[in-house]
Amino acid sequence: KEPLDEKEPLDEKGTLDEKETLDEKEALDVKEPLVEEKPRAASGETCNDAAAPAFRTYCAEGLTCDYPGQMTGASGVCKKIVGHGEQCNDAMPAAHAVYCGTGLQCEFPENMPGASGVCKQAPYPGYEHCSAPGAGCKSTGCCKFAGMTCFEKNEYWGDCMETCAPGVHEHEDGKPWTCNELGERTPGKEVLVEKEILEELVPDEKGSLTEQVLEPVTEFIAPLPEKPAPPEQEVVIEDSAGGVVTKTGGVVTKTG
């Protein structure tokens, strides 16, 4: 019996002839061509792992495709990026450079040309002149790293920390902290703050005062918004000759 060119209809028992048509056999035999994966880009080479599949270029293992900021659709560059405390060297040629991650900078030892550096926290832009943790901040009243505040210990010392609990701190000299804020918190980071435990004297059922300890409250303080520039003030002065001098910003206008 010759193969049928098309499937036979269902018979009285509801069974279907399992013979396939020639067209279906040919369709099953056709295989999609394999798409060869492009060679992965090395350190310092161009990459784009967010493009359409046919145009994607991936970085080699251990590298990250780093894109330029605020340039939608631009290609990136393959870089080896490490974290806090790891060795770095962003002064080497691109093929051998090792970069620090976001918010970090590569700090090199002094008087050691060619030596590798270490990734450390980078100052928040505009706060480079402020103090680092452990260096004391009484003289500056500000902190160079995001999310930190200059807290007072006593009349002689203050330091930069994210939070401060009044009283004696462990592993110190046994002298208490006042934790008075000597300046504004450096923006750029959410800080988890635990409010201190409050104690109140409240009357009980018999009317006598008993001590009640309230539960501590934990809250997030969001990054501080950027401060807008203050508006220029207009100063109006009447001179001896009856004229009026108006000064707005650095512009002086005389009328009359």
C-alpha positions in Angstrom: 0.0 0.0 0.0 1.5 3.4 -1.0 1.8 6.2 1.6 -1.1 8.6 1.5 -0.4 12.2 0.6 -2.7 13.5 3.3 -4.1 12.3 6.6 -7.2 10.0 6.4 -10.3 11.3 8.2 -11.4 9.8 11.5 -12.9 6.3 11.1 -16.0 5.0 12.9 -13.9 4.3 16.0 -12.6 7.8 16.2 -8.9 6.8 15.5 -6.7 8.8 13.2 -4.4 7.5 10.6 -0.8 8.1 11.9 0.7 8.5 8.4 2.0 12.0 7.7 1.8 13.9 4.5 5.0 14.5 2.5 4.8 18.2 3.3 4.8 17.6 7.1 7.8 15.2 6.8 9.7 17.9 4.9 8.8 20.5 7.5 10.0 18.3 10.4 13.3 17.6 8.6 14.1 21.4 8.2 16.3 22.6 11.0 16.9 26.3 11.9 20.4 27.4 11.2 22.5 27.8 14.4 23.3 31.4 15.3 27.0 31.6 16.0 27.8 33.6 19.2 30.0 36.5 18.7 33.4 36.5 20.4 33.1 38.2 23.8 34.8 41.6 24.2 38.0 42.0 26.2 38.8 44.7 28.8 38.7 48.1 27.2 36.7 47.0 24.1 33.2 48.2 23.1 30.2 46.3 24.3 26.4 46.5 24.3 24.4 43.8 26.1 21.2 45.8 25.9 20.9 46.0 22.1 18.8 43.9 19.8 19.9 40.2 19.9 21.5 40.3 16.5 23.7 43.3 17.5 24.5 42.4 21.1 28.2 42.3 22.2 28.9 40.7 25.6 32.0 41.1 27.8 34.3 38.3 28.6 33.8 36.5 32.0 34.7 38.7 35.0 34.1 42.0 33.1 31.2 44.4 33.2 29.8 46.5 30.4 30.0 50.0 31.8 27.9 52.6 30.0 28.5 56.4 29.9 26.0 58.3 32.0 23.0 60.1 30.4 23.7 58.8 26.9 20.7 56.6 25.9 21.6 54.0 23.3 25.3 54.5 23.5 27.7 51.5 23.6 29.6 50.7 26.8 33.2 49.6 27.5 34.2 46.3 29.1 35.8 46.9 32.5 36.9 44.9 35.5 35.1 46.5 38.4 35.8 45.6 42.0 34.3 46.5 45.4 35.3 48.3 48.6 38.6 47.3 50.0 39.8 45.5 46.8 42.9 46.3 44.8 42.4 48.7 41.9 44.5 50.5 39.3 42.6 52.8 36.9 45.8 54.4 35.7 46.9 51.3 33.7 46.1 50.9 30.0 42.5 49.9 29.4 43.3 46.3 28.7 44.8 45.9 32.2 43.0 48.5 34.2 40.9 47.6 37.3 38.2 50.1 38.3 36.2 50.7 41.5 32.5 50.4 41.7 29.9 53.1 42.1 30.6 55.5 44.9 34.2 54.3 45.3 37.5 55.8 44.2 40.9 54.2 43.8 43.4 55.6 46.3 47.1 55.0 45.7 49.8 54.8 48.3 52.1 57.9 48.4 55.7 57.7 47.0 55.1 54.3 45.4 54.9 54.8 41.6 53.3 52.0 39.8 51.8 50.4 42.9 48.1 49.3 42.9 45.6 51.2 44.9 42.6 50.2 47.1 39.0 51.0 46.5 37.6 53.4 49.2 34.5 55.5 49.6 34.5 58.6 47.4 33.5 62.0 48.8 30.0 63.3 48.0 30.4 66.0 45.3 30.8 69.4 46.8 31.8 68.0 50.2 35.4 67.2 49.4 36.6 69.9 51.9 34.7 68.3 54.8 36.0 65.8 57.3 36.4 62.0 57.0 35.4 59.6 59.8 38.0 59.4 62.5 39.7 62.7 61.6 37.5 64.9 63.8 35.0 67.4 62.5 34.8 70.2 65.1 36.7 72.5 62.8 34.6 71.9 59.7 31.2 70.9 61.0 30.6 68.8 58.0 31.3 65.3 56.6 32.7 64.4 53.2 30.8 61.0 52.8 27.1 60.6 51.9 24.7 60.1 54.8 27.1 61.2 57.6 26.7 63.9 60.2 29.2 65.6 62.4 28.3 64.7 66.0 29.7 66.2 69.1 31.4 64.1 71.9 32.4 67.0 74.1 33.9 70.5 73.8 37.1 69.1 72.4 36.0 66.4 70.0 33.4 65.5 67.4 33.4 63.0 64.6 31.5 62.0 61.4 29.0 59.1 61.8 25.7 58.0 60.3 24.1 57.8 63.7 25.0 58.6 67.3 23.7 57.3 70.6 24.2 59.6 73.6 26.4 58.1 76.3 29.5 56.0 76.5 30.5 54.1 73.3 32.1 50.7 73.5 35.9 50.3 72.8 36.5 54.0 73.6 37.9 56.1 76.5 34.8 55.8 78.7 33.8 59.4 78.2 30.2 60.0 77.0 29.0 61.5 73.8 26.5 64.4 73.8 25.6 63.5 70.1 24.7 67.2 69.4 24.7 67.7 65.6 27.3 70.3 64.7 26.1 70.6 61.1 23.7 69.2 58.5 23.8 65.6 57.3 25.6 65.1 54.0 23.0 64.1 51.4 23.1 61.2 48.9 22.2 58.2 51.1 19.3 56.8 53.1 20.2 56.4 56.7 18.5 53.9 59.1 18.0 55.8 62.4 16.8 54.1 65.6 15.3 56.7 68.0 16.5 56.4 71.6 14.3 54.6 74.1 12.2 57.2 76.0 11.2 56.8 79.6 8.1 58.4 81.1 6.4 58.5 84.5 2.7 57.7 84.1 0.0 57.2 86.8 -1.2 53.7 87.3 -4.7 52.5 88.4 -4.0 53.7 92.0 -2.8 57.1 90.9 0.9 56.5 91.8 3.6 57.2 89.3 5.4 54.3 87.6 8.1 54.2 85.0 7.0 53.2 81.5 9.6 52.4 78.8 8.4 53.2 75.3 9.5 50.9 72.4 12.2 52.3 70.1 11.1 53.4 66.6 13.1 52.6 63.6 12.7 54.9 60.5 14.5 55.7 57.3 15.7 59.2 56.6 15.7 59.8 52.9 18.5 61.6 51.1 18.3 65.4 51.6 17.0 67.4 48.5 19.3 69.8 46.8 19.0 73.3 48.2 17.7 75.9 45.6 19.8 79.0 45.1 18.4 81.9 47.3 16.6 84.6 45.3 18.4 87.8 44.6 17.2 90.6 46.9 16.3 94.0 45.6 17.6 96.9 47.6 16.1 100.4 47.1 18.0 103.4 48.5 17.0 107.1 48.1 20.0 109.4 47.6 20.4 113.0 48.9 19.5 114.4 45.5 16.0 112.8 45.4 17.0 110.0 43.1 16.5 106.3 43.7 19.2 103.7 43.5 18.1 100.1 43.0 20.5 97.2 43.4 19.5 93.7 42.3 22.3 91.1 42.7 25.3 92.8 41.2 23.4 95.3 39.0 22.9 98.9 40.2 20.3 101.1 38.5 19.8 104.8 39.3 16.6 106.7 38.5 15.5 110.3 39.1 
